[in-house]
Amino acid sequence: MCRLFIEADPELWASETRSVRICGVASSVRLEKFYWLALQELAGRDGLTVGKLISKLADELIAAGHGPDAGDITNFASFLRVCCGRYLALQAAGDLSTDPTRPLRDVDAPAILARESQRRKAQQRKAQMLQVRAYR
């Protein structure tokens, strides 16, 4: 199992810092190349640059009341990593097309979020059942 991950291209986990504008403020974000590649694909699906995608995500995150404020992007890099992971997981689950030319702005987000929530609840129930069996 580990070979699948260990023998991957080490370039994928190399960190890269990029300058971006968040809330109109010049900032820098440090992510592994793997995430920058995923963000590039995400952005391209809606005809955006990575910088414009990051700015849009930050603006919508703030509008939803979740931060970051202009001076604190400590957790914003984590948010971007989670966005990438969810993007790939939603593709694997069949909720998002793997066709990079299909825009994301056209997806039925409420329906996808509902299915994702149902899967998460089913996974939690399964994990609880496995824990109960492990204690027996």
N, C-alpha and C positions, 0 to 999 in steps of 0.2 A: 504494500500500500504506500509506504513512505517514498518509495522510489519515484512514483508518479509526481510527487511534489519536489523532492530533493533534486531530481535531474532535470527539472524545468530550467529554462533559460534564466540564469542569475540576473540578467538585465531587468527582468520583470519586478524584482524586489528592490532594485536600486532606487534610492530617493531622488526626487527632483523637485526643486523649488521654482515656482512660477509667480510672476507678478500679475496681480489681478486687481480689479476695482470692485470693492464691496461697499455698497451704500455710498458710492461716490468717493470713497477713500482708497488710495493706493495701498494695497496690502500684498502679502506674499503667502502662498499656500504650499506646504511641503507634503507631497504624496509619493507613493511608489509608482513606478512607471506603469505597472499593471492598471492602476486606477486612472492615470492620465489617458491611457488607451481607451478604457471603457467610457470615460467622460467625452473623449473625442467622438466615439461612435454615437453616444447619446446626443451630443450637440448636433452632429451632422444629420441626424434623423429629422430635425426640425430646421435645418438650414442655419444653425447658429455656430459661432466660434465657441471654443471652450470657455473663453473669457466671458462672453455674453451669456452662456448657459449658467456659469457660476454666479454672475451678477443677478440673473433672473431668479435662480434658486434662493439666493440670499434675500432678495426683495420679497419673494413670496413667503419665505420662512418668517420674516419679520412681520409681514402682513397677517400671517396666521398666529402671531403672538408667541413665536418660539425663539426669537433672537436670530442671529447674533446682532449685537449693536455694532456700530462702526468701529469701536475701539477694541472689541474682544471677539476674536475669531478662533479662540483656543479649541472649542469643540466643533467648529465649522469643518475642519478637515475630517473629523470623525463622521460628521453628517454626510460629507461627500463620499466617504468610503462606504457608508451604509447605502447611500443612493445607488452606487455602482453594484453592490452586492444584491440589492433588491431588484435592480434592472436585470441582472443575469439570472436570478432566481425566478423572476416572473417570466422570463423567456423559457427557462427550463420547464416551468409548470405549464407552458402553453398559453399563458395569459397575454403575453406580448409576442408579436411576430419577431422572428430572428432576421427578417429582411431589413437591412439597415436603411433602405430607401423608404420604408413606411413611417410616416410621421407619428410621433407620440402624442401630438396635440389632438389627434383624432380618436384616441382610445376612450373607452367608456370607463373612466377612473372609478366611479362608485361601484360598478359591477365587479371590477378587478379587485378593489379593496375588500368587498364582501367575500369573494371567493378566497382571497388570501387569509382573511380572518377565520373563515371556516377551516381552512387547512391548518392554521396555527393551533386552533382549538383541538382539532383531531390529533395533531402531533403531541400536544400537552397531555391529552388523555392517554395516548399510547405510552408516553414516557412515564406517567404515573402508574400505569398497569405494570410496566417493566420493573419499576422500583418496588412495587408490592411483591412481585414474584421473586425479586432478588433477596428480599428480607425473609422469605419463607424457607 
